Every structure is written in structure tokens, then in C-alpha cells.
Amino acid sequence: MEDEPGVTLRRERGGLQGIDRLVRIFEAVAAGPAPLSKIASESGLSDATTLRYLGSLVSHGLLERDPDSRLYRMGMRMFLLGRSAIGGRDFMAVATSAMAQLVDQIDETVNFGARVGVDLVIVRVLESSQPIRMGAAVGDKDRWHSSGLGKAILSTLPAEEIGTLLTEHGMAELTPRTLITPEDLLRDLARARTRGFATDDEESVEGLRCAAAPIRDARGTARYALSVSAPAYRLPHSRLLEVGEALRAQAEVLEALLDHAPAGPRADAAR
């Protein structure tokens, strides 16, 4: 005899509710090691209910409980499951998804750049919905010393390699704000390393401002970078930190993927 729709829903609701609770618990622990009280508060559950869930998750190795601090953290089994999920994803598909999230969040043009030999190539561009848009086109070669993408990647490279790229391409003065000496550029790259993102403050094109985050590999160096570009009046200095942090968050997702992806973007993908 088949269940009536209402009966089926009632039977499934408990299971679905349990999944919702687990997700909230994982999200609470993902922010960092946390005590029972904080996990319960953030997941909207009582301490007793939360403790039952935590006990089961610890027994399955999905969470761990430090015996001294009594804090809960992600378990090794969760880490292994995460690695498995990452390994099955295509790098550029995830990069495009990350770019789309940035466009939704910031509503400005988002660019993905890649180092191809000694050149910096624009591999993908997602436009904003703004009526006035400023940025490069897919296949364009960007400047190392003046673009946000270029400086983001340079900020992860050793000084000798930076010197080689600058010698190859020079440091042309494109606007009154362009940094045209290696000393000035190195100081700017040091600031980029400290805050986690680089900027192009009308250094490539007057009236255009960019923020860019490197996508580092396991060695800490970058072949790729993400940037947000916009007219300077829509991307004032007061907004750069917000945009830079949003870029870093998406770059970190891609950094986790890099060591497991089948391949990054090819040189011919930009043509």
C-alpha cells in the first residue's frame, strides 16, 4: 500500500531536519575550534541535542574533541572527504564559479589572469551589470608592473624572478600614477603581501582602479590571479579592503583545488 503524500512528508521531515542540523553544526565548527555552548548557540539547538550529534560525529571521525580544551574541530575523515571532493573538480569550472560569485557580490567586472611563459594573459572575463564597464578582453596581455593581476602574481615570486620579468617587459609610464622604478614597485609588492591582495590605483589606465588576489600553489607562488576592475569613482579607496577580502576568500578556494586539479588553464585557452 502506497503512502499518502502527507504521510511521506511527515516520515521524511525528521531525516531532513537532521541533515539541516548537521550542516549548521559543521558550519559552526568550520569557523575554528569551538566549545559545545558556541556550537549549540550557532546551530540553534539545545546543549543536550548538540552533544548527541557531536558524539556521533566524533565516533565517525568527522569531528574531533580535544581532551584538554574540550573544543571541537574538523576531523581527519572530513579532511579526506574534502580532498576527494576537490580532486573531482575542474579548475577552470570552479574558477568561473568563483568569478560569478564575485560579480554577484560586488557587481563589477571580474578578471582571471594566468602567467604564460614571461607574459601575463587574460584568460577569462565576467562583466558586471553596470552600464559603464572598464577592463581587458580575453586574450589580452596585461602589464606586470602596473596591473592588479600582474602585481598580485609578482608579490608571490622571489626577487630574482621579479627582476627577470621586469627586464623582459620594462616599466613603461602609462599614467602619472604608474610605478616606474623597481624600488617603488617592490615596496608596493611588500604591502600587497601583507594585506593579501594587490591594487592598480589608476596605474594602467586613468580612471580605472583594480584589486587583485594571487592564487598560490603549494609552494606559495602564483601562476594565476583574480581581480575586480571598475571606474575609480565606483571603487573608492574606502571599498578596496572589502573587495580585496572577497577576492582572497575566492582565491583560497582555488588554492585548495590547485594541487588536485587535472590541469589549469592552457596557453591556448586565452586565444
N, C-alpha and C positions, 0 to 999 in steps of 0.2 A: 504494500500500500504506500502510495507516494505521500510525502508530507505536504501540507498546505503551505503556501508561501510564507505566511506569518509564523508558522511553527519553525520552518527552516531558518528564518531570520533570527528567531529567539535562540535557536541552538547555536548559530554561528556567532552571535553577538559577543558571547563570553570569550571565544577564541580571538576574535578581532580586537576586543578590548585588551586582552593580554598582550597582543602584539604592539598595540599603541603604548602600553605601559613600558614594555621592554625598550621601545625606541626612545621614549623620554628618559629612561634610566641610562641608556647608552650615551645620549646627548649630554646628560649631566656629568657623566664620568669622563667623556671625551675632552672636556674643558681642562682636565687635570685631576690629580688625586683628590678625592673628596670624602668627607665623613658621611655616615648614614643620614644624619639630620639634613645636610645640604642636599643630598640626592633625593631624599623624600620630599623636601620642600620644592625642589625644581621639577620633580616629576608629578607633583600634585597627589601624592599618596601618603598614607599614614606610615609611621615608622615601622609598625609591625608588618604591614603588607610589603613595604620596600625591603625589609630584612629577609622575607621569604624569597622574593625574587633574587636578591643579591646572593643568598646562599646557594640557590640553584645555579646561577650564572658562574659563581666561583667553582662549584663542583664540576662544571663542564669546561673549565679553563678559559672561559670568555672574559671573566674578570678575575682580578687578584686582590687579596686583602693583606695589607702589611700588618704583621702581628704586633709590631711595636706602636706605630702611629694609628693603627686601626682605620687607615684610609683605604678606599677602594680605587683601583686603577684598571686600565685595559689589560687583559691577559694575553699571554703569548698565543693562544689559539685564535684570538681575534686578530692579532697581527698577521698570522699565517693566512687567515681567510682574506684579510685585506690585500696581502701580496698576491694572492690568487686572483682576486677581482681586478687588480691593477694590470696583471700580466695579460689579461684578455682584451684590453682596450687599445684601440688605435690612437696613436699620439695626436695626429692632426685632427681627428674627430673630437677628441677631448679638448684640444686647444681651441677649436672653433666653438665648442660649447662654452668654454670659459670666456671667450670673447663676447659671445652673445649675452652671457650673464652680465658682463661689464657694460655693454651697451644698454641693457635694460636698467641697470642700476644707476648709471651716470648719464646716459643719453648723449654721449659724444662718440666720435669715431674712434675705433679700436684697431690697432695695427699689430701684426705679428711679423717680426724680423728674424732673419737667420744669417749667420756667418757662412758664406760660401767661399772658401779659399781666403783671399785677403779682402773680399768685398762683403758689404752688408746689403742684403737683398730683402725687399718687402715681399713676403710670401702670401699674406692674407690680410684683407682689409674688410671690416664690417662698419658700414656707415650708420650714423645716428639718424634720428628723425628730424633733426634741426634743419631749418631752411638754408642756413649758411654753414657749409662744411669745409674744413680745411685739412688736407692730408695728402699722403702719397698714393700712388697706384700700384697694384700688384705688378711685380717685375722691376719696379724702380730700384735703383741703387741709392742708399742713403749715406750720409756723411758720418764718419766715425766720431769726429771731434765736436760736432755741433748738434747732432740729433739725440733725442732721448733714447732711442733704441741703441744707437752706437755707444753712447756713454754708459748705458746700463751694462752692456756686454763688456766694455773696456774695464769697468770697475771691478770685474772678477778676474782680470788677467794679470800676469806678472809684468813688471815694468818693462822688461826687455821686449816682450811681445807687443805691448802697447807702442813702444818706440818703433818697432818694425812696421806696424800698421800705419802709424802717423807718417813715417818716412815714405811709405808707398803712396799714400793719398794726399799728404800735405795738410795744412791747416788754413785753408782759404778764409778770408774775412768776408762772410756772406751778409752780415748786418753789423750795425755798430755794437751789438752785444756779443758777437762771436768771440769765443776764447781762441786766441791765435798764437799763444806760446805754450809749450809743453808744461811749464811750471804752473801756469794758471789752470790748465786742464787737469793736471794731477791733483791739485788742491780740490777742484770740483769733484773729481772721482773719489777722493777720500771722503767728502761729505756724502756722496751717493752711497758708499759702502756703509757708513754709519747709520743712515736712515733707511737703507734697504731699497731705495729707488733713485733714479736719476731724473734730471729735468733738462728741458730745452726751453730756456726763457727768452723766446724770440731770437734765438741764435742762428737758426737756419733760415727763417722767413719772418720778416717783421709782421707783428700782429698774430703770430702763431705760437702757442705755448703747449708743451707736452710734459707728461710724466711717464716714466718707463721703468719696468722692473725686469731684472735678469731672471732667466730660468736656468738655474745651476744644475750641473750634473753631480755625480757622487764625489768628484774631486774638488768641487766648489767653483769650477769655471763654467762659463756660459757660452753656448753657441746660439742661443735663441733669447728673445726678449719680447715682452708685451708692452704696448704703450697706448695712452689715451692722448689724442690731439684735439685741440679746439681753438677757436679765436681767443685771444688773450682776455678779452672782456668777459667771456663765459667761463674761463678757467683762471680766476684771480689767484694770487699767491695764497690767500686765506683758504683756498679749497684744495691746494696741492697735497696737503697731508692726508686728507680724506681720500682723494683719488689714488695717491701712492699706496696707502694701506689696502685699498680694494685691489689694486694691481698685484701687490705682494701676496695677498690671500689666494688669488687665482694662480699666480706663478708657483706657489708652493704645491698646489695640486699637481701641476705639470712636472715639477721637480720630482715628486714621488713616483710619477709614471715613467720618467726618462729611462731608468735602469731596467725597466721591464718591457718597454715598447719594442715591437718588431723593428721599427725604423722611424727616424724623424723625417722631416720634410726633405725631399731631394732637391738638388740644384735645379732640375728641370721643372719642379713644381711652381717655380716663380716665373716661368716664361709663358 
